[in-house]
């Protein structure tokens, strides 16, 4: 088990915020990132995945063989694909059980779950193909495609980091300009998270960490950007608090370059995420000294992010159902959050125990 580090810690923080945000209406959502910045925990989670990708591709001391890196990314993508199918299957079963237990067929329609009950054959095929997703269970399909795309960018990065970044930016701009998206099936529409645009964020995380190893002056450059990052965060805070959003009807073409769109990950959301990364970069050592238990807790979640994320998604769905059936109160929200945080830590412990037993 590796000791706490900045990537694991902030990934754990992102997982906690995702869990809270996935229970809409809770009082505790005021503590999450989306209330203070244009970007939110999903962007933080993906950016940190890119940071981890740099260690997978380049190792701690020496560059790994490209074949080994590709195989590891393929295996990880397969693991996440399996986790998505298992998690969405349990989520559909929970909604079905709730509909039966409470005699409420409306639960069968929650979060686009209807096709799983009324068009089961096509929905089952769509689950395997990742083209059928239900609300709040659509990040893992994004991650699967991002890892597959990352193979291309890692190969390009062996020639040049600038080449990999340029290819990523080019794909991003083409996607936003021509509004290219992955279709959903059997439901109409498209993926909630567009991997063809979100890939830029994981590449930026990869390039950030890889550059730190290649260029000795990289940390000095990041420190020099700190005041500008704080200024961007303050501007974003004001924008969020006044609830400003560009009007899609008046935005110039290509419109997604000028909106705050999450599906296509508009540039302002990327800028906000980079500002957060730079502004909070020096904070981890300070937190390690003064709030060690919190750092260790969040780091344990971040070390076991896949298992924790799957359990967090199901716990959030359970929290939604409890608030729907019962009477939402601050006391109930406190019970949901407290129970969730305890179960997430147990999940991380079980995952680490299994890993150590296998080793």
LOKOLVEX-280834 format. One record per residue: x, y, z of N, C-alpha, C in turn; residue in one letter. Coordinates in pm, whole numbers. Layout:
N
R    n_x    n_y    n_z   ca_x   ca_y   ca_z    c_x    c_y    c_z resn
R      X      Y      Z      X      Y      Z      X      Y      Z    A
...
END
This chain:
359
R    n_x    n_y    n_z   ca_x   ca_y   ca_z    c_x    c_y    c_z resn
R     84   -119      0      0      0      0     88    125      0    X
R     67    210   -100    150    330   -107    102    433     -5    X
R    193    516     46    156    618    144     72    728     79    X
R      7    811    160    -73    920    104      9   1011     13    X
R    -50   1052    -97     14   1147   -188    -92   1240   -241    X
R    -49   1345   -309   -142   1449   -351   -248   1397   -447    X
R   -209   1312   -543   -305   1264   -642   -413   1179   -575    X
R   -372   1085   -491   -469   1001   -422   -560   1084   -331    X
R   -501   1181   -261   -580   1263   -169   -688   1340   -243    X
R   -649   1413   -347   -747   1494   -418   -846   1408   -493    X
R   -803   1289   -537   -898   1198   -601  -1002   1150   -498    X
R   -957   1126   -375  -1051   1090   -269  -1148   1203   -239    X
R  -1098   1327   -238  -1186   1442   -218  -1290   1449   -329    X
R  -1246   1426   -453  -1339   1428   -567  -1446   1320   -552    X
R  -1407   1202   -505  -1503   1093   -488  -1608   1128   -383    X
R  -1567   1190   -274  -1662   1231   -171  -1759   1335   -228    X
R  -1708   1431   -304  -1795   1533   -361  -1890   1473   -464    X
R  -1842   1377   -543  -1930   1312   -641  -2042   1238   -569    X
R  -2009   1168   -461  -2111   1097   -382  -2218   1195   -332    X
R  -2176   1307   -277  -2272   1405   -224  -2354   1466   -336    X
R  -2289   1504   -446  -2361   1566   -557  -2459   1472   -625    X
R  -2435   1341   -612  -2524   1244   -676  -2650   1217   -594    X
R  -2665   1287   -482  -2791   1286   -407  -2845   1429   -414    X
R  -2915   1464   -521  -2957   1604   -541  -3043   1656   -427    X
R  -3019   1783   -395  -3101   1849   -294  -3048   1842   -153    X
R  -2942   1765   -130  -2890   1756      6  -2826   1886     50    X
R  -2843   1919    178  -2784   2042    232  -2631   2041    221    X
R  -2571   1923    227  -2426   1914    226  -2365   1944     90    X
R  -2447   1955    -12  -2394   1987   -144  -2332   2127   -148    X
R  -2366   2210    -49  -2308   2345    -43  -2157   2338    -23    X
R  -2106   2225     25  -1963   2210     52  -1885   2162    -71    X
R  -1952   2133   -180  -1885   2074   -295  -1838   2181   -393    X
R  -1750   2140   -482  -1678   2231   -571  -1770   2308   -664    X
R  -1878   2248   -709  -1962   2312   -810  -2029   2440   -761    X
R  -2030   2462   -629  -2086   2585   -575  -1985   2699   -567    X
R  -1860   2671   -605  -1755   2772   -592  -1671   2787   -718    X
R  -1694   2703   -817  -1615   2710   -940  -1702   2668  -1058    X
R  -1659   2706  -1177  -1734   2670  -1297  -1721   2520  -1325    X
R  -1606   2464  -1298  -1588   2320  -1311  -1630   2252  -1180    X
R  -1637   2119  -1181  -1679   2049  -1061  -1597   1923  -1039    X
R  -1646   1834   -952  -1568   1717   -912  -1541   1621  -1028    X
R  -1629   1618  -1127  -1606   1528  -1242  -1481   1569  -1316    X
R  -1463   1699  -1339  -1342   1747  -1406  -1217   1717  -1323    X
R  -1228   1735  -1191  -1115   1706  -1104  -1078   1558  -1112    X
R  -1177   1471  -1113  -1154   1327  -1118  -1082   1288  -1247    X
R  -1126   1343  -1360  -1066   1308  -1489   -926   1367  -1501    X
R   -907   1491  -1456   -774   1551  -1461   -673   1469  -1380    X
R   -715   1423  -1262   -627   1342  -1179   -600   1206  -1242    X
R   -697   1155  -1319   -673   1031  -1394   -560   1052  -1494    X
R   -556   1169  -1555   -445   1200  -1646   -313   1209  -1574    X
R   -315   1266  -1452   -191   1272  -1373   -141   1132  -1341    X
R   -232   1041  -1304   -193    903  -1276   -142    834  -1401    X
R   -201    869  -1515   -159    808  -1642    -11    832  -1670    X
R     39    947  -1626    180    978  -1648    270    878  -1575    X
R    229    835  -1456    309    737  -1382    295    598  -1443    X
R    178    568  -1498    159    440  -1566    249    433  -1690    X
R    257    543  -1763    331    545  -1890    481    562  -1869    X
R    519    643  -1770    661    679  -1756    729    619  -1635    X
R    651    563  -1543    711    503  -1425    769    606  -1331    X
R    821    559  -1220    881    647  -1122   1026    681  -1155    X
R   1098    583  -1211   1241    606  -1233   1282    592  -1379    X
R   1214    506  -1454   1251    486  -1594   1126    469  -1679    X
R   1139    499  -1807   1026    488  -1898    995    340  -1923    X
R    868    305  -1915    828    166  -1933    817    133  -2082    X
R    836      8  -2120    817    -32  -2260    675      0  -2304    X
R    662     50  -2427    531     95  -2474    432    -20  -2479    X
R    478   -141  -2513    388   -256  -2515    329   -285  -2379    X
R    411   -272  -2274    364   -294  -2138    261   -188  -2099    X
R    284    -64  -2139    191     44  -2107     57     22  -2175    X
R     62    -12  -2305    -61    -36  -2381   -141   -150  -2318    X
R    -74   -258  -2282   -143   -371  -2223   -206   -334  -2089    X
R   -134   -254  -2012   -188   -215  -1882   -312   -127  -1899    X
R   -310    -38  -1996   -427     48  -2021   -544    -33  -2072    X
R   -518   -131  -2157   -626   -217  -2208   -689   -298  -2095    X
R   -605   -351  -2007   -657   -429  -1894   -739   -340  -1801    X
R   -690   -218  -1776   -765   -128  -1689   -898    -88  -1752    X
R   -898    -63  -1882  -1023    -30  -1950  -1121   -146  -1940    X
R  -1072   -269  -1952  -1158   -386  -1940  -1214   -398  -1798    X
R  -1132   -369  -1697  -1179   -374  -1558  -1290   -272  -1535    X
R  -1273   -153  -1590  -1374    -48  -1572  -1501    -84  -1648    X
R  -1486   -144  -1767  -1603   -190  -1843  -1682   -292  -1762    X
R  -1613   -387  -1701  -1680   -484  -1615  -1751   -416  -1498    X
R  -1682   -321  -1437  -1739   -251  -1322  -1865   -174  -1362    X
R  -1864   -113  -1480  -1981    -39  -1527  -2101   -132  -1544    X
R  -2081   -247  -1607  -2192   -340  -1629  -2247   -389  -1495    X
R  -2158   -424  -1403  -2203   -473  -1272  -2278   -363  -1196    X
R  -2224   -242  -1197  -2283   -133  -1119  -2419    -93  -1174    X
R  -2430    -76  -1306  -2558    -34  -1363  -2662   -145  -1348    X
R  -2619   -272  -1349  -2712   -383  -1327  -2769   -378  -1186    X
R  -2683   -353  -1088  -2730   -343   -949  -2821   -221   -934    X
R  -2787   -111  -1000  -2869      9   -990  -3009    -17  -1046    X
R  -3018    -84  -1160  -3149   -117  -1219  -3226   -208  -1125    X
R  -3157   -305  -1065  -3224   -395   -970  -3275   -318   -849    X
R  -3199   -221   -801  -3243   -139   -687  -3370    -63   -721    X
R  -3374     -5   -840  -3494     70   -881  -3614    -24   -895    X
R  -3591   -142   -953  -3699   -238   -964  -3749   -284   -828    X
R  -3657   -313   -736  -3696   -354   -601  -3771   -243   -530    X
R  -3727   -119   -549  -3797     -7   -487  -3938     10   -541    X
R  -3953     -9   -673  -4086      3   -734  -4182   -102   -678    X
R  -4129   -224   -656  -4213   -331   -601  -4243   -305   -454    X
R  -4138   -272   -377  -4155   -258   -232  -4249   -143   -196    X
R  -4241    -33   -271  -4321     85   -238  -4440    105   -331    X
R  -4464      5   -419  -4576     13   -513  -4576    145   -588    X
R  -4458    180   -637  -4442    308   -705  -4374    284   -840    X
R  -4451    267   -948  -4390    240  -1079  -4309    357  -1134    X
R  -4323    475  -1074  -4244    589  -1120  -4095    563  -1106    X
R  -4057    481  -1009  -3914    450   -989  -3855    378  -1110    X
R  -3940    310  -1186  -3891    239  -1304  -3848    334  -1415    X
R  -3890    459  -1405  -3858    559  -1507  -3742    650  -1466    X
R  -3695    633  -1344  -3589    722  -1294  -3464    713  -1381    X
R  -3405    830  -1406  -3271    839  -1467  -3258    759  -1597    X
R  -3364    756  -1676  -3363    684  -1804  -3352    533  -1785    X
R  -3404    481  -1672  -3399    337  -1647  -3511    263  -1720    X
R  -3608    334  -1778  -3722    270  -1842  -3688    160  -1941    X
R  -3594    184  -2037  -3562     78  -2134  -3516    -53  -2070    X
R  -3452    -46  -1953  -3408   -170  -1888  -3525   -258  -1848    X
R  -3643   -197  -1826  -3761   -273  -1786  -3857   -297  -1901    X
R  -3865   -203  -1996  -3965   -212  -2102  -3906   -253  -2238    X
R  -3775   -247  -2252  -3708   -286  -2376  -3580   -360  -2338    X
R  -3599   -468  -2261  -3488   -533  -2192  -3382   -588  -2288    X
R  -3425   -644  -2401  -3328   -704  -2493  -3231   -599  -2545    X
R  -3287   -490  -2600  -3199   -386  -2654  -3119   -317  -2543    X
R  -3181   -296  -2428  -3109   -232  -2318  -2993   -317  -2270    X
R  -3011   -449  -2268  -2902   -539  -2226  -2784   -531  -2322    X
R  -2816   -526  -2452  -2710   -512  -2551  -2641   -376  -2535    X
R  -2722   -272  -2512  -2667   -139  -2495  -2577   -128  -2372    X
R  -2610   -200  -2265  -2524   -199  -2147  -2385   -252  -2179    X
R  -2383   -362  -2255  -2255   -423  -2290  -2176   -332  -2383    X
R  -2244   -265  -2474  -2177   -175  -2569  -2149    -38  -2509    X
R  -2201    -14  -2388  -2188    115  -2319  -2270    226  -2384    X
R  -2357    190  -2478  -2441    292  -2543  -2568    319  -2464    X
R  -2600    230  -2369  -2715    253  -2281  -2663    287  -2143    X
R  -2693    407  -2098  -2649    455  -1968  -2767    517  -1895    X
R  -2766    509  -1763  -2868    577  -1685  -2803    692  -1609    X
R  -2884    788  -1572  -2832    906  -1506  -2754    874  -1380    X
R  -2644    944  -1358  -2553    929  -1244  -2467    801  -1254    X
R  -2481    727  -1363  -2396    609  -1384  -2332    618  -1523    X
R  -2282    737  -1556  -2228    759  -1690  -2083    806  -1692    X
R  -2017    804  -1577  -1876    845  -1576  -1784    730  -1616    X
R  -1816    609  -1573  -1729    496  -1607  -1723    469  -1757    X
R  -1835    477  -1832  -1822    463  -1978  -1730    568  -2038    X
R  -1739    691  -1987  -1648    796  -2030  -1503    754  -2006    X
R  -1477    699  -1890  -1340    663  -1851  -1287    550  -1938    X
R  -1374    455  -1975  -1331    346  -2062  -1280    400  -2195    X
R  -1358    489  -2257  -1318    544  -2386  -1195    633  -2370    X
R  -1187    707  -2261  -1070    793  -2240   -942    711  -2231    X
R   -947    596  -2165   -827    511  -2156   -788    455  -2292    X
R   -888    420  -2372   -857    370  -2507   -796    480  -2593    X
R   -851    601  -2583   -793    714  -2656   -655    748  -2603    X
R   -636    731  -2473   -507    765  -2412   -393    683  -2470    X
R   -422    562  -2518   -318    480  -2579   -254    554  -2696    X
R   -338    619  -2777   -287    694  -2892   -199    809  -2846    X
R   -244    882  -2746   -168   1000  -2702    -39    961  -2629    X
R    -41    850  -2558     81    804  -2492    185    764  -2596    X
R    141    697  -2703    233    661  -2811    290    787  -2876    X
R    205    887  -2902    254   1012  -2960    350   1084  -2865    X
R    324   1073  -2735    410   1140  -2637    550   1082  -2633    X
R    566    957  -2678    701    901  -2682    788    975  -2784    X
R    723   1033  -2883    795   1115  -2979    807   1258  -2929    X
R    696   1311  -2877    697   1449  -2830    571   1476  -2750    X
R    588   1536  -2631    472   1577  -2552    390   1681  -2627    X
R    460   1770  -2698    392   1875  -2773    305   1814  -2884    X
R    354   1707  -2946    278   1641  -3051    151   1579  -2994    X
R    163   1513  -2879     46   1451  -2815    -57   1557  -2777    X
R     -8   1668  -2721    -99   1775  -2681   -165   1839  -2802    X
R    -89   1859  -2909   -144   1919  -3031   -252   1830  -3091    X
R   -229   1700  -3092   -329   1607  -3145   -456   1610  -3060    X
R   -438   1618  -2930   -553   1623  -2839   -634   1751  -2859    X
R   -565   1863  -2869   -632   1991  -2891   -706   1991  -3025    X
R   -643   1935  -3127   -706   1929  -3260   -836   1849  -3255    X
R   -834   1732  -3189   -955   1651  -3177  -1062   1726  -3098    X
R  -1020   1795  -2994  -1112   1873  -2911  -1181   1983  -2994    X
R  -1104   2057  -3070  -1160   2167  -3149  -1252   2117  -3259    X
R  -1213   2009  -3325  -1299   1951  -3429  -1431   1903  -3368    X
R  -1423   1840  -3251  -1544   1790  -3185  -1639   1902  -3150    X
R  -1588   2011  -3094  -1674   2124  -3056  -1724   2200  -3178    X
R  -1641   2212  -3280  -1681   2288  -3398  -1793   2219  -3474    X
R  -1780   2088  -3493  -1879   2015  -3571  -1979   1940  -3483    X
R  -1967   1961  -3351  -2061   1903  -3254  -2073   1752  -3274    X
R  -1958   1686  -3280  -1952   1541  -3293  -1978   1478  -3156    X
R  -2061   1376  -3152  -2091   1312  -3026  -2115   1162  -3047    X
R  -2107   1086  -2936  -2132    943  -2942  -2281    918  -2916    X
R  -2348    845  -3005  -2493    825  -2989  -2526    726  -2880    X
R  -2641    747  -2818  -2695    650  -2723  -2787    553  -2796    X
R  -2798    432  -2738  -2888    331  -2795  -2917    227  -2688    X
R  -3042    185  -2670  -3159    210  -2754  -3228    343  -2729    X
R  -3189    416  -2625  -3249    548  -2602  -3200    644  -2708    X
R  -3280    745  -2736  -3238    849  -2829  -3139    942  -2760    X
R  -3071   1022  -2838  -2978   1120  -2782  -2834   1077  -2792    X
R  -2752   1130  -2701  -2608   1103  -2704  -2556   1088  -2562    X
R  -2428   1052  -2550  -2366   1036  -2419  -2371   1168  -2342    X
R  -2393   1158  -2211  -2395   1278  -2127  -2257   1343  -2124    X
R  -2150   1262  -2112  -2012   1310  -2120  -1957   1271  -2256    X
R  -1910   1367  -2332  -1858   1340  -2466  -1708   1307  -2456    X
R  -1669   1180  -2474  -1527   1144  -2458  -1435   1214  -2557    X
R  -1487   1251  -2676  -1403   1312  -2778  -1357   1452  -2737    X
R  -1430   1515  -2647  -1385   1645  -2595  -1321   1632  -2457    X
R  -1373   1541  -2375  -1316   1524  -2240  -1175   1466  -2244    X
R  -1135   1406  -2356  -1000   1351  -2364   -892   1458  -2345    X
R   -925   1584  -2378   -826   1689  -2361   -787   1706  -2215    X
R   -883   1688  -2125   -854   1707  -1983   -761   1599  -1930    X
R   -782   1475  -1972   -693   1368  -1924   -554   1384  -1985    X
R   -546   1434  -2109   -416   1460  -2171   -345   1574  -2099    X
R   -418   1677  -2060   -357   1788  -1987   -300   1741  -1853    X
R   -371   1652  -1784   -318   1597  -1660   -192   1516  -1686    X
R   -193   1438  -1792    -76   1358  -1830     43   1447  -1862    X
R     22   1550  -1944    130   1639  -1985    184   1716  -1865    X
R     96   1754  -1774    140   1830  -1656    242   1751  -1574    X
R    210   1626  -1544    301   1544  -1462    424   1502  -1540    X
R    405   1467  -1668    520   1428  -1750    618   1543  -1767    X
R    567   1664  -1781    655   1781  -1796    735   1807  -1669    X
R    677   1780  -1555    747   1798  -1428    873   1713  -1422    X
R    866   1594  -1483    981   1504  -1482   1084   1542  -1587    X
R   1037   1595  -1701   1127   1624  -1812   1195   1760  -1796    X
R   1119   1859  -1751   1172   1996  -1745   1196   2037  -1600    X
R   1321   2058  -1559   1352   2092  -1420   1286   2221  -1372    X
R   1263   2315  -1465   1207   2444  -1426   1054   2444  -1424    X
R    993   2327  -1445    847   2321  -1457    778   2368  -1329    X
R    827   2325  -1213    764   2365  -1087    774   2515  -1065    X
R    885   2573  -1108    899   2718  -1095    796   2790  -1181    X
R    772   2736  -1301    671   2795  -1389    533   2786  -1326    X
R    502   2671  -1267    371   2652  -1203    354   2749  -1087    X
R    458   2766  -1007    450   2861   -894    430   3004   -942    X
R    490   3038  -1055    473   3174  -1107    330   3199  -1156    X
R    260   3092  -1189    122   3105  -1237     20   3109  -1122    X
R     66   3090  -1000    -26   3081   -887   -115   3205   -872    X
R    -62   3328   -875   -151   3445   -861   -257   3452   -971    X
R   -220   3414  -1094   -316   3416  -1204   -424   3310  -1184    X
R   -383   3196  -1131   -481   3090  -1105   -582   3134   -999    X
R   -533   3199   -895   -623   3249   -791   -719   3353   -848    X
R   -669   3439   -936   -755   3539   -999   -866   3472  -1082    X
R   -831   3367  -1154   -932   3294  -1233  -1034   3230  -1141    X
R   -990   3175  -1028  -1083   3113   -935  -1178   3216   -875    X
R  -1127   3334   -842  -1213   3440   -788  -1317   3482   -891    X
R  -1273   3497  -1015  -1367   3533  -1122  -1473   3425  -1140    X
R  -1431   3298  -1134  -1526   3189  -1145  -1624   3186  -1030    X
R  -1574   3216   -909  -1661   3221   -791  -1770   3325   -808    X
R  -1733   3441   -858  -1830   3548   -880  -1934   3505   -984    X
R  -1885   3444  -1092  -1976   3400  -1198  -2077   3298  -1145    X
R  -2030   3205  -1062  -2120   3104  -1006  -2220   3166   -911    X
R  -2173   3257   -826  -2262   3317   -726  -2368   3408   -788    X
R  -2335   3474   -897  -2437   3558   -964  -2519   3476  -1062    X
R  -2481   3346  -1075  -2553   3252  -1160  -2558   3298  -1306    X
R  -2443   3339  -1357  -2435   3381  -1497  -2408   3261  -1586    X
R  -2480   3253  -1696  -2457   3152  -1798  -2477   3216  -1935    X
R  -2384   3197  -2028  -2404   3251  -2164  -2530   3192  -2228    X
R  -2598   3272  -2304  -2719   3229  -2373  -2682   3149  -2497    X
R  -2721   3019  -2504  -2686   2937  -2623  -2742   2994  -2753    X
R  -2851   3071  -2744  -2914   3124  -2864  -2836   3241  -2922    X
R  -2759   3310  -2839  -2685   3427  -2887  -2535   3402  -2898    X
R  -2489   3286  -2852  -2345   3255  -2859  -2302   3239  -3004    X
R  -2187   3293  -3042  -2138   3277  -3180  -2095   3133  -3206    X
R  -2086   3097  -3332  -2039   2964  -3370  -1886   2960  -3377    X
R  -1825   2847  -3340  -1888   2730  -3280  -1927   2757  -3135    X
R  -2053   2740  -3105  -2109   2789  -2979  -2051   2722  -2855    X
R  -2010   2596  -2865  -1961   2527  -2745  -1825   2581  -2698    X
R  -1761   2657  -2782  -1638   2723  -2738  -1666   2838  -2642    X
R  -1790   2887  -2641  -1824   3007  -2564  -1924   2979  -2452    X
R  -1977   2858  -2446  -2072   2824  -2340  -1999   2766  -2219    X
R  -2075   2731  -2116  -2020   2664  -1998  -2063   2518  -2000    X
R  -2070   2459  -2116  -2130   2327  -2134  -2044   2217  -2074    X
R  -2108   2128  -2001  -2037   2017  -1936  -2024   1897  -2029    X
R  -2124   1873  -2112  -2120   1758  -2203  -2000   1767  -2295    X
R  -1979   1882  -2356  -1867   1901  -2449  -1742   1956  -2379    X
R  -1751   1983  -2249  -1640   2039  -2172  -1586   2166  -2238    X
R  -1668   2270  -2236  -1630   2398  -2296  -1500   2451  -2236    X
R  -1424   2531  -2311  -1292   2576  -2265  -1292   2642  -2128    X
R  -1397   2716  -2093  -1398   2785  -1965  -1395   2685  -1850    X
R  -1452   2568  -1868  -1449   2465  -1764  -1309   2406  -1751    X
R  -1239   2392  -1863  -1101   2345  -1858  -1012   2448  -1789    X
R  -1031   2576  -1825   -953   2682  -1762   -976   2684  -1611    X
R  -1100   2667  -1571  -1132   2664  -1428  -1062   2547  -1360    X
R  -1060   2430  -1425   -997   2313  -1364   -846   2332  -1352    X
R   -783   2388  -1453   -639   2412  -1447   -607   2514  -1337    X
R   -692   2614  -1321   -670   2713  -1214   -681   2647  -1078    X
R   -776   2557  -1062   -790   2485   -935   -665   2402   -907    X
R   -617   2331  -1010   -498   2246   -992   -377   2329   -950    X
R   -357   2443  -1014   -241   2526   -983   -257   2592   -845    X
R   -376   2643   -816   -397   2715   -691   -384   2624   -569    X
R   -430   2498   -581   -429   2408   -466   -308   2315   -465    X
R   -222   2328   -564   -103   2242   -573    -17   2247   -447    X
R      7   2366   -385     97   2369   -268     29   2326   -139    X
R   -100   2293   -141   -176   2275    -18   -157   2138     46    X
R   -125   2036    -32   -122   1900     22    -23   1884    138    X
R    102   1932    130    193   1917    245    140   1984    371    X
R     74   2098    354     17   2168    470    -93   2084    534    X
R   -181   2029    452   -289   1946    504   -235   1820    570    X
R   -129   1763    514    -70   1642    571    -20   1667    713    X
R     33   1785    737     86   1818    870    -25   1846    970    X
R   -132   1908    928   -231   1961   1023   -360   1879   1031    X
R   -398   1809    927   -520   1728    931   -487   1589    876    X
R   -392   1524    939   -345   1394    894   -455   1290    877    X
R   -548   1275    974   -653   1174    958   -740   1197    834    X
R   -770   1323    804   -849   1353    685   -771   1315    559    X
R   -643   1348    557   -559   1315    442   -551   1164    423    X
R   -533   1091    532   -525    944    522   -658    885    476    X
R   -768    939    524   -899    889    483   -921    910    334    X
R   -903   1033    288   -926   1063    146   -828    989     57    X
R   -703    974    102   -603    901     23   -640    755      8    X
R   -699    697    113   -741    557    104   -851    540     -1    X
R   -941    638    -10  -1045    633   -113   -982    648   -251    X
R   -888    741   -264   -824    765   -392   -741    649   -441    X
R   -679    574   -348   -598    457   -388   -684    346   -446    X
R   -809    343   -405   -901    237   -447  -1021    298   -519    X
R   -991    387   -614  -1094    474   -670  -1204    398   -743    X
R  -1172    290   -813  -1274    221   -891  -1378    157   -800    X
R  -1333     79   -703  -1427     15   -611  -1506    119   -533    X
R  -1438    222   -486  -1504    326   -408  -1607    400   -492    X
R  -1571    430   -618  -1665    501   -704  -1791    419   -729    X
R  -1776    290   -755  -1892    205   -781  -1984    199   -659    X
R  -1926    180   -542  -2006    174   -420  -2069    311   -392    X
R  -1994    419   -415  -2047    553   -392  -2167    580   -482    X
R  -2161    534   -607  -2273    555   -699  -2398    483   -650    X
R  -2382    360   -602  -2496    283   -553  -2548    341   -421    X
R  -2458    386   -334  -2501    449   -210  -2577    579   -238    X
R  -2532    653   -338  -2601    777   -374  -2741    747   -425    X
R  -2755    641   -506  -2888    603   -554  -2977    563   -437    X
R  -2921    489   -341  -2998    453   -222  -3039    578   -145    X
R  -2947    676   -137  -2980    801    -71  -3092    876   -142    X
R  -3089    876   -275  -3197    939   -351  -3331    874   -320    X
R  -3333    742   -315  -3458    670   -290  -3508    694   -148    X
R  -3417    699    -52  -3456    725     87  -3518    865     99    X
R  -3458    963     34  -3512   1100     40  -3644   1110    -35    X
R  -3663   1028   -139  -3786   1030   -216  -3901    967   -138    X
R  -3873    855    -71  -3977    785      4  -4006    856    136    X
R  -3901    905    201  -3916    969    331  -3932   1120    319    X
R  -3910   1187    429  -3919   1333    435  -3779   1391    444    X
R  -3731   1461    338  -3594   1515    342  -3577   1616    455    X
R  -3483   1590    542  -3449   1680    651  -3297   1685    663    X
R  -3249   1785    738  -3105   1794    760  -3054   1672    836    X
R  -3134   1621    929  -3094   1503   1005  -3083   1382    913    X
R  -3178   1366    821  -3172   1254    726  -3051   1268    634    X
R  -3025   1389    586  -2908   1412    501  -2779   1380    575    X
R  -2774   1416    703  -2656   1386    784  -2636   1236    797    X
R  -2746   1163    816  -2737   1018    828  -2690    956    696    X
R  -2738   1007    583  -2698    954    452  -2548    977    430    X
R  -2502   1100    457  -2361   1133    435  -2271   1054    530    X
R  -2308   1048    658  -2226    977    756  -2216    828    722    X
R  -2331    768    693  -2331    626    656  -2248    602    530    X
R  -2265    690    434  -2190    677    309  -2040    685    330    X
R  -1994    783    407  -1852    799    430  -1792    679    503    X
R  -1866    623    596  -1818    505    667  -1808    386    572    X
R  -1912    365    490  -1913    251    398  -1807    266    289    X
R  -1779    389    248  -1674    409    148  -1537    373    206    X
R  -1516    407    332  -1388    369    395  -1376    218    410    X
R  -1486    153    444  -1485      7    453  -1457    -55    316    X
R  -1516      3    213  -1491    -44     76  -1343    -35     42    X
R  -1282     79     75  -1139     97     47  -1056     -4    125    X
R  -1094    -28    251  -1019   -124    333  -1029   -265    274    X
R  -1150   -305    232  -1168   -438    173  -1086   -450     44    X
R  -1088   -345    -37  -1012   -347   -163   -863   -362   -136    X
R   -811   -290    -37   -669   -299     -4   -635   -435     58    X
R   -729   -490    136   -706   -621    194   -698   -728     85    X
R   -786   -718    -15   -782   -813   -126   -652   -801   -205    X
R   -609   -676   -225   -485   -654   -300   -365   -711   -227    X
R   -360   -690    -95   -246   -741    -17   -250   -893     -9    X
R   -371   -950     -3   -383  -1096      1   -336  -1157   -131    X
R   -372  -1091   -242   -329  -1141   -373   -177  -1132   -386    X
R   -122  -1020   -335     23  -1004   -343     95  -1108   -259    X
END
